[in-house]
Amino acid sequence: MSAITKSINRLKSKPKDLKWSEVTRVMGNFGYNVLEGSGSRMKFYHPEKDTLVSLHKPHNPKTLRPYQIEEILRVSRIITTAKQAQIVF
């Protein structure tokens, strides 16, 4: 099992200790670009699908909150359903 597959499976399991770096790796794998907003606001933009996910980058600890994980999974379901990605969320 590849590292990216493990990260995707981890994201899908909604862990309480999901790190920001894991999310950026998974989102990058699915074609998202990371854009910096104002302050700690970060955006993941998918140019082909014109989809934007806007989140606050976590500080200390650098783990995502449950609502952030839910938002990523919600948007990724839309993308993977429309595109039939190799790994479907």
MDTraj code that builds the backbone (N, CA, C; nanometers):
import mdtraj as md
import numpy as np

residues = "MET SER ALA ILE THR LYS SER ILE ASN ARG LEU LYS SER LYS PRO LYS ASP LEU LYS TRP SER GLU VAL THR ARG VAL MET GLY ASN PHE GLY TYR ASN VAL LEU GLU GLY SER GLY SER ARG MET LYS PHE TYR HIS PRO GLU LYS ASP THR LEU VAL SER LEU HIS LYS PRO HIS ASN PRO LYS THR LEU ARG PRO TYR GLN ILE GLU GLU ILE LEU ARG VAL SER ARG ILE ILE THR THR ALA LYS GLN ALA GLN ILE VAL PHE".split()
xyz = np.array([
    [0.0850, -0.1170, 0.0000],
    [0.0000, 0.0000, 0.0000],
    [0.0899, 0.1237, 0.0000],
    [0.0622, 0.2178, -0.0909],
    [0.1456, 0.3372, -0.1022],
    [0.1168, 0.4347, 0.0116],
    [0.2084, 0.5294, 0.0292],
    [0.1930, 0.6295, 0.1352],
    [0.0686, 0.7151, 0.1130],
    [0.0408, 0.7493, -0.0127],
    [-0.0760, 0.8321, -0.0405],
    [-0.2054, 0.7551, -0.0135],
    [-0.2075, 0.6267, -0.0447],
    [-0.3248, 0.5439, -0.0151],
    [-0.3475, 0.5362, 0.1350],
    [-0.2405, 0.5219, 0.2104],
    [-0.2525, 0.5191, 0.3567],
    [-0.3071, 0.6517, 0.4086],
    [-0.2583, 0.7625, 0.3520],
    [-0.3061, 0.8943, 0.3949],
    [-0.4539, 0.9134, 0.3617],
    [-0.4957, 0.8669, 0.2443],
    [-0.6367, 0.8773, 0.2051],
    [-0.7236, 0.7934, 0.2982],
    [-0.6814, 0.6724, 0.3255],
    [-0.7571, 0.5857, 0.4167],
    [-0.7649, 0.6462, 0.5561],
    [-0.6577, 0.7095, 0.5977],
    [-0.6548, 0.7756, 0.7289],
    [-0.7533, 0.8929, 0.7311],
    [-0.7544, 0.9719, 0.6254],
    [-0.8483, 1.0834, 0.6156],
    [-0.9916, 1.0322, 0.6218],
    [-1.0212, 0.9260, 0.5489],
    [-1.1553, 0.8684, 0.5472],
    [-1.1990, 0.8157, 0.6829],
    [-1.1022, 0.7753, 0.7658],
    [-1.1356, 0.7227, 0.8985],
    [-1.1634, 0.8336, 1.0005],
    [-1.1448, 0.9589, 0.9602],
    [-1.1717, 1.0773, 1.0430],
    [-1.0983, 1.0736, 1.1772],
    [-0.9657, 1.0617, 1.1738],
    [-0.8912, 1.0554, 1.2992],
    [-0.8888, 1.1908, 1.3692],
    [-0.8674, 1.1891, 1.4984],
    [-0.8614, 1.3128, 1.5752],
    [-0.7239, 1.3791, 1.5671],
    [-0.6260, 1.3084, 1.5090],
    [-0.4904, 1.3627, 1.5031],
    [-0.4393, 1.3770, 1.3590],
    [-0.5287, 1.4095, 1.2650],
    [-0.4903, 1.4247, 1.1250],
    [-0.4109, 1.5539, 1.1086],
    [-0.2912, 1.5426, 1.0563],
    [-0.2028, 1.6575, 1.0431],
    [-0.2294, 1.7338, 0.9134],
    [-0.2019, 1.8635, 0.9174],
    [-0.2184, 1.9509, 0.8016],
    [-0.1361, 1.9002, 0.6841],
    [-0.0143, 1.8534, 0.7108],
    [0.0738, 1.8051, 0.6036],
    [0.0134, 1.6848, 0.5317],
    [-0.0589, 1.6002, 0.6037],
    [-0.1247, 1.4856, 0.5404],
    [-0.2352, 1.5318, 0.4453],
    [-0.3099, 1.6329, 0.4873],
    [-0.4191, 1.6846, 0.4054],
    [-0.3649, 1.7493, 0.2784],
    [-0.2591, 1.8284, 0.2904],
    [-0.2035, 1.8936, 0.1713],
    [-0.1506, 1.7906, 0.0723],
    [-0.0954, 1.6815, 0.1225],
    [-0.0456, 1.5748, 0.0346],
    [-0.1616, 1.5063, -0.0387],
    [-0.2677, 1.4752, 0.0332],
    [-0.3841, 1.4094, -0.0281],
    [-0.4510, 1.5020, -0.1292],
    [-0.4718, 1.6261, -0.0911],
    [-0.5379, 1.7198, -0.1817],
    [-0.4533, 1.7443, -0.3063],
    [-0.3227, 1.7537, -0.2907],
    [-0.2333, 1.7693, -0.4052],
    [-0.2411, 1.6505, -0.4987],
    [-0.2552, 1.5323, -0.4429],
    [-0.2663, 1.4105, -0.5234],
    [-0.3912, 1.4131, -0.6116],
    [-0.4967, 1.4776, -0.5642],
    [-0.6207, 1.4866, -0.6402],
    [-0.6292, 1.6124, -0.7261],
    [-0.5171, 1.6819, -0.7428],
    [-0.5122, 1.7944, -0.8353],
    [-0.5407, 1.9308, -0.7768],
    [-0.5472, 1.9417, -0.6455],
    [-0.5715, 2.0707, -0.5823],
    [-0.4414, 2.1489, -0.5667],
    [-0.4505, 2.2793, -0.5860],
    [-0.3398, 2.3698, -0.5580],
    [-0.3678, 2.4371, -0.4249],
    [-0.2633, 2.4600, -0.3449],
    [-0.2792, 2.5286, -0.2169],
    [-0.2567, 2.6777, -0.2397],
    [-0.3538, 2.7578, -0.2013],
    [-0.3454, 2.9031, -0.2127],
    [-0.3543, 2.9640, -0.0736],
    [-0.2727, 3.0645, -0.0479],
    [-0.2773, 3.1305, 0.0818],
    [-0.3780, 3.2439, 0.0789],
    [-0.4606, 3.2485, 0.1811],
    [-0.5552, 3.3579, 0.1966],
    [-0.4991, 3.4551, 0.2982],
    [-0.5850, 3.5315, 0.3594],
    [-0.5390, 3.6246, 0.4618],
    [-0.5274, 3.5524, 0.5955],
    [-0.4247, 3.5879, 0.6702],
    [-0.4015, 3.5245, 0.8000],
    [-0.3717, 3.3765, 0.7840],
    [-0.4413, 3.2941, 0.8592],
    [-0.4181, 3.1497, 0.8512],
    [-0.5157, 3.0806, 0.7558],
    [-0.5912, 3.1594, 0.6816],
    [-0.6869, 3.1021, 0.5865],
    [-0.6120, 3.0434, 0.4677],
    [-0.6380, 2.9175, 0.4382],
    [-0.5760, 2.8491, 0.3252],
    [-0.6880, 2.7974, 0.2353],
    [-0.6590, 2.7952, 0.1064],
    [-0.7579, 2.7479, 0.0107],
    [-0.6979, 2.6380, -0.0752],
    [-0.7773, 2.5369, -0.0992],
    [-0.7407, 2.4308, -0.1927],
    [-0.8272, 2.4533, -0.3158],
    [-0.7620, 2.4727, -0.4293],
    [-0.8353, 2.5026, -0.5522],
    [-0.8066, 2.3959, -0.6564],
    [-0.9139, 2.3440, -0.7170],
    [-0.9013, 2.2446, -0.8235],
    [-0.9358, 2.3147, -0.9546],
    [-0.8338, 2.3452, -1.0385],
    [-0.8591, 2.4245, -1.1592],
    [-0.9501, 2.3571, -1.2617],
    [-0.9419, 2.2276, -1.2779],
    [-1.0248, 2.1588, -1.3771],
    [-1.1726, 2.1589, -1.3388],
    [-1.2003, 2.1429, -1.2114],
    [-1.3386, 2.1363, -1.1628],
    [-1.3872, 2.2692, -1.1074],
    [-1.2967, 2.3682, -1.0998],
    [-1.3286, 2.4993, -1.0445],
    [-1.3926, 2.4861, -0.9068],
    [-1.3296, 2.4047, -0.8222],
    [-1.3768, 2.3782, -0.6870],
    [-1.2809, 2.4391, -0.5870],
    [-1.3357, 2.5022, -0.4839],
    [-1.2553, 2.5684, -0.3827],
    [-1.2950, 2.5180, -0.2446],
    [-1.1958, 2.4803, -0.1645],
    [-1.2174, 2.4428, -0.0255],
    [-1.1373, 2.5414, 0.0570],
    [-1.2034, 2.6127, 0.1454],
    [-1.1376, 2.7153, 0.2257],
    [-1.1372, 2.6721, 0.3720],
    [-1.0179, 2.6645, 0.4303],
    [-1.0015, 2.6204, 0.5687],
    [-0.9020, 2.7099, 0.6409],
    [-0.9112, 2.7134, 0.7719],
    [-0.8066, 2.7771, 0.8508],
    [-0.6967, 2.6742, 0.8746],
    [-0.5735, 2.7144, 0.8508],
    [-0.4610, 2.6251, 0.8787],
    [-0.4467, 2.6161, 1.0305],
    [-0.4466, 2.4947, 1.0833],
    [-0.4369, 2.4802, 1.2286],
    [-0.2993, 2.5231, 1.2807],
    [-0.2967, 2.5743, 1.4022],
    [-0.1724, 2.6182, 1.4639],
    [-0.1212, 2.5074, 1.5551],
    [-0.1193, 2.5294, 1.6829],
    [-0.0704, 2.4254, 1.7736],
    [-0.1876, 2.3650, 1.8487],
    [-0.2099, 2.2383, 1.8395],
    [-0.1386, 2.1412, 1.7562],
    [-0.1808, 2.1555, 1.6100],
    [-0.0997, 2.1099, 1.5200],
    [-0.1260, 2.1249, 1.3761],
    [-0.2148, 2.0123, 1.3239],
    [-0.3232, 1.9895, 1.3957],
    [-0.4182, 1.8859, 1.3559],
    [-0.5511, 1.9507, 1.3182],
    [-0.6217, 1.8872, 1.2269],
    [-0.7484, 1.9410, 1.1798],
    [-0.8612, 1.9074, 1.2756],
    [-0.9591, 1.9937, 1.2768],
    [-1.0775, 1.9715, 1.3581],
    [-1.1762, 1.8868, 1.2783],
    [-1.2670, 1.8197, 1.3471],
    [-1.3621, 1.7312, 1.2772],
    [-1.4400, 1.8000, 1.1657],
    [-1.4834, 1.9248, 1.1844],
    [-1.5616, 1.9919, 1.0793],
    [-1.4771, 2.0153, 0.9545],
    [-1.3447, 2.0341, 0.9713],
    [-1.2573, 2.0531, 0.8565],
    [-1.2433, 1.9236, 0.7768],
    [-1.2303, 1.8140, 0.8471],
    [-1.2201, 1.6833, 0.7812],
    [-1.3492, 1.6536, 0.7055],
    [-1.4632, 1.6834, 0.7667],
    [-1.5925, 1.6616, 0.7016],
    [-1.6034, 1.7435, 0.5732],
    [-1.5564, 1.8678, 0.5755],
    [-1.5633, 1.9529, 0.4570],
    [-1.4770, 1.8963, 0.3447],
    [-1.3589, 1.8506, 0.3762],
    [-1.2704, 1.7913, 0.2761],
    [-1.3343, 1.6658, 0.2170],
    [-1.3900, 1.5824, 0.3000],
    [-1.4538, 1.4599, 0.2507],
    [-1.5775, 1.4915, 0.1664],
    [-1.6536, 1.5917, 0.2054],
    [-1.7734, 1.6301, 0.1296],
    [-1.7347, 1.6743, -0.0117],
    [-1.6368, 1.7611, -0.0227],
    [-1.5951, 1.8116, -0.1529],
    [-1.5275, 1.7024, -0.2346],
    [-1.4464, 1.6212, -0.1710],
    [-1.3760, 1.5169, -0.2454],
    [-1.4735, 1.4133, -0.2999],
    [-1.5843, 1.3890, -0.2319],
    [-1.6863, 1.2975, -0.2846],
    [-1.7444, 1.3517, -0.4136],
    [-1.7666, 1.4818, -0.4182],
    [-1.8215, 1.5446, -0.5386],
    [-1.7225, 1.5307, -0.6533],
    [-1.5955, 1.5581, -0.6267],
    [-1.4923, 1.5514, -0.7302],
    [-1.4749, 1.4088, -0.7796],
    [-1.4611, 1.3135, -0.6875],
    [-1.4338, 1.1767, -0.7293],
    [-1.5542, 1.1140, -0.7973],
    [-1.6756, 1.1526, -0.7578],
    [-1.7939, 1.1001, -0.8248],
    [-1.7986, 1.1504, -0.9687],
    [-1.7659, 1.2768, -0.9876],
    [-1.7699, 1.3350, -1.1214],
    [-1.6555, 1.2849, -1.2091],
    [-1.5419, 1.2554, -1.1493],
    [-1.4238, 1.2225, -1.2276],
    [-1.3888, 1.0742, -1.2266],
    [-1.4424, 0.9977, -1.1333],
    [-1.4072, 0.8566, -1.1162],
    [-1.2556, 0.8417, -1.0965],
    [-1.2071, 0.9020, -0.9896],
    [-1.0645, 0.8981, -0.9573],
    [-1.0212, 0.7544, -0.9290],
    [-0.8911, 0.7338, -0.9290],
    [-0.8361, 0.6003, -0.9049],
    [-0.8773, 0.5513, -0.7655],
    [-0.8722, 0.6396, -0.6692],
    [-0.9096, 0.6026, -0.5339],
    [-1.0320, 0.6858, -0.4976],
    [-1.1446, 0.6219, -0.4803],
    [-1.2689, 0.6922, -0.4534],
    [-1.2882, 0.7041, -0.3040],
    [-1.3206, 0.8229, -0.2577],
    [-1.3444, 0.8456, -0.1146],
    [-1.4767, 0.7865, -0.0762],
])
top = md.Topology()
chain = top.add_chain()
for i, resn in enumerate(residues, 1):
    res = top.add_residue(resn, chain, resSeq=i)
    for name in ("N", "CA", "C"):
        top.add_atom(name, md.element.get_by_symbol(name[0]), res)
traj = md.Trajectory(xyz[None], top)
